[in-house]
Amino acid sequence: FVCLFLLPVPAWSMGDAPDPRLRVLFYNVHLFGTLGYPLLGPLLAFFVQSVAQKSIVHEDATRCMEIAQRIAVADVDVVALSEVWDPELAQYLISRTRERLPWHYYPPAPLAKALGSGLLLLSRHPLLSVTFQGFRDLAGEDAMSGKGFIVATLNVPRLGPLNFIATHTQAGEGRAHVEARACNIRQLY
């Protein structure tokens, strides 16, 4: 689940407003790969799959190459990806899209978690500032992750500074999952 919020920073009169379009692509890519642990990754993936009770790796390297190719030619200003769990696959995406989207942010994984945030932000426009905040409440298999939200201020020539928020909230339908997701959304405010 990805939510994106665009909050304009500058104020201008309606008569001289610039072109307000900002082309945004967001996609849950479901890229586990080796989870950044080439030797232990398959064992960790097996553990995560056991907890989640479903397969998590689906030809990730091949899909990552195709995703990078598609993003590299897309006419977009900002790309927010979720479930980029493998830092090596994140670096591949960054390197293959750098020509059109030279600015990026991939939050570091918290030391106490098996997985990072899974979020990757790619931008055509400079990132003036960027922060990551981890969620306080996560349940089930998501508790093994560092899920949270990115807050970035983009310098968009047509619009000026623009705040951009990307997140991937708690997954699942059980009561604990729904309550954690509600807490995640409250934390955004």
Stockholm file with secondary structure:
# STOCKHOLM 1.0

chainA/1-189         FVCLFLLPVPAWSMGDAPDPRLRVLFYNVHLFGTLGYPLLGPLLAFFVQSVAQKSIVHEDATRCMEIAQRIAVADVDVVALSEVWDPELAQYLISRTRERLPWHYYPPAPLAKALGSGLLLLSRHPLLSVTFQGFRDLAGEDAMSGKGFIVATLNVPRLGPLNFIATHTQAGEGRAHVEARACNIRQLY
#=GR chainA/1-189 SS CEEEEEEECCCCCGGGCCCCCCCEEEEEEEECTTTTCTTTHHHHHHHHHHHHTSCCCSSHHHHHHHHHHHHHHCCCSEEEEEEECCHHHHHHHHHHHTTTCCEEECCCCCTTCSSCCCCEEEESSCEEEEEEEECSCCCGGGGGSCCEEEEEEEEETTTEEEEEEEEECCCCCSHHHHHHHHHHHHHTC
#=GC SS_cons         CEEEEEEECCCCCGGGCCCCCCCEEEEEEEECTTTTCTTTHHHHHHHHHHHHTSCCCSSHHHHHHHHHHHHHHCCCSEEEEEEECCHHHHHHHHHHHTTTCCEEECCCCCTTCSSCCCCEEEESSCEEEEEEEECSCCCGGGGGSCCEEEEEEEEETTTEEEEEEEEECCCCCSHHHHHHHHHHHHHTC
//
